[in-house]
Amino acid sequence: AVVSTQSTGAHTGSGQARSSDPNRVPDIQIAYTYSTDSICYVKVLPGPSVTLQQFKEVVAWNNPSPNARYFFKRQLPGIGEVHEEINQDSLPLPFWAPNTIFGRVERGLD
């Protein structure tokens, strides 16, 4: 799979890398794909959680349709891997692995 990374420039105003702060919340890695694309993109955002609205801001560079649908990988006990559709902007997204969210954008019909 092809991976494209996008950096948030994770530095504090003091000029020190954020990772030097032992009390900071870990960053969240967001991996995502588009239903019509074979590339997996990666973006890092500050934790502790990411909402659908924040995810939409990350994927906005590729102009998804206003009717796009958003699915996120997660594990359900007794079932295994599922792709959960999230459609409320204020909801926190499920984690696929510790500090990792994996999303898929299904392009809607315009």
Secondary structure as the mmCIF struct_conf table of DSSP 4:
data_model
#
loop_
_struct_conf.conf_type_id
_struct_conf.id
_struct_conf.beg_label_comp_id
_struct_conf.beg_label_asym_id
_struct_conf.beg_label_seq_id
_struct_conf.end_label_comp_id
_struct_conf.end_label_asym_id
_struct_conf.end_label_seq_id
STRN STRN1 VAL A 2 GLN A 6
STRN STRN2 HIS A 11 HIS A 11
TURN_TY1_P TURN_TY1_P1 GLY A 13 SER A 14
BEND BEND1 GLY A 15 GLN A 16
STRN STRN3 ALA A 17 ALA A 17
HELX_RH_3T_P HELX_RH_3T_P1 ARG A 18 SER A 20
TURN_TY1_P TURN_TY1_P2 PRO A 22 ASN A 23
BEND BEND2 ARG A 24 ARG A 24
HELX_LH_PP_P HELX_LH_PP_P1 VAL A 25 ASP A 27
STRN STRN4 ILE A 28 TYR A 34
TURN_TY1_P TURN_TY1_P3 SER A 35 THR A 36
STRN STRN5 ILE A 39 LEU A 45
BEND BEND3 GLY A 47 PRO A 48
STRN STRN6 THR A 51 THR A 51
HELX_RH_AL_P HELX_RH_AL_P1 LEU A 52 VAL A 59
HELX_RH_3T_P HELX_RH_3T_P2 ALA A 60 ASN A 62
TURN_TY1_P TURN_TY1_P4 PRO A 66 ASN A 67
STRN STRN7 ARG A 69 LEU A 76
TURN_TY1_P TURN_TY1_P5 PRO A 77 ILE A 79
STRN STRN8 GLY A 80 ILE A 86
TURN_TY1_P TURN_TY1_P6 ASP A 89 SER A 90
BEND BEND4 LEU A 91 LEU A 91
STRN STRN9 PRO A 92 PRO A 92
HELX_LH_PP_P HELX_LH_PP_P2 LEU A 93 PHE A 95
BEND BEND5 TRP A 96 TRP A 96
STRN STRN10 ALA A 97 ALA A 97
TURN_TY1_P TURN_TY1_P7 PRO A 98 ASN A 99
STRN STRN11 THR A 100 GLU A 106
HELX_LH_PP_P HELX_LH_PP_P3 ARG A 107 LEU A 109
#
